[in-house]
Amino acid sequence: MRVLLVEDDAMIGDSVKLALRQEGFTVDWVQDGEAGLVAAGGQGEAGCYDIVLLDLGLPRRSGLEVLRTLRARGVRTPVLILTARDAVADRVAGLNAGADDYLVKPFDLQELAARMHALARRAEGRAEPLLRHGDIVLNPVTREVTLAGEAVHLSAREFALLAALLARPGKVWSVPQLQERLYGWDDEVGSNTVEVYVHALRKKLGAALIRNIRGVGYVVPRLEDGDGVAGKAEAAP
């Protein structure tokens, strides 16, 4: 899950970024409202972020102004407000401006991660915390994967790639889109890393799990589709 953190307090921002990365999130961090708006504010659905963590008391643009602008542009990315403002009126203002959740500082990092997972489930239109695809079960919270009841060890980026694909079966992802899910601004991206991770997942979970749509990208077909994925599918990258 890729996250945009908009927080001007260096100590809080650094600790949240580190803690979330340890939990397997990909985190980009900006420290003012203008930068947050630029990072998250594409037209329509925001491009690469699953969640925005937004402080209210920001320099250059307030968090509420950022939030209202994002929603006015049609950006539907879930937004979780992180702020020291604990008055009911502040919470109401944030939620009415388009926030999906509100967490008052200081907060427990485990609660933050739990709320983020809940927002991701809601955005994906599912209630169950587990992702299931045939005999494969993925737990986003514990970061465990099983195949027919047997544990399967995945690297952090193999897990992130699998989670993105399983969350939206039937969606064809381009390589750049998948790279955005796997890498933050500070990470070096290799030229064929997505293909390497796809190969590893096929080896561990079955060659038919991830299909290559020639010239387009990769997809985990919906189970009800069987082999009926649009385009010419290949078993190898």
Secondary structure, 3 states (H helix, E strand, C coil): CEEEEECCCHHHHHHHHHHHHHCCCEEEEECCHHHHHHHHCCCCCCCCCCEEEECCCCCCCCHHHHHHHHHHCCCCCCEEEEECCCCHHHHHHHHHCCCCEEEECCCCHHHHHHHHHHHHHHHCCCCCCCEEECCEEEECCCCEEEECCEEECCCHHHHHHHHHHHHCCCCCECHHHHHHHHCCCCCCCCCCHHHHHHHHHHHHHCCCCCEEECCCEEECCCHHHCCCCCCCEECCC
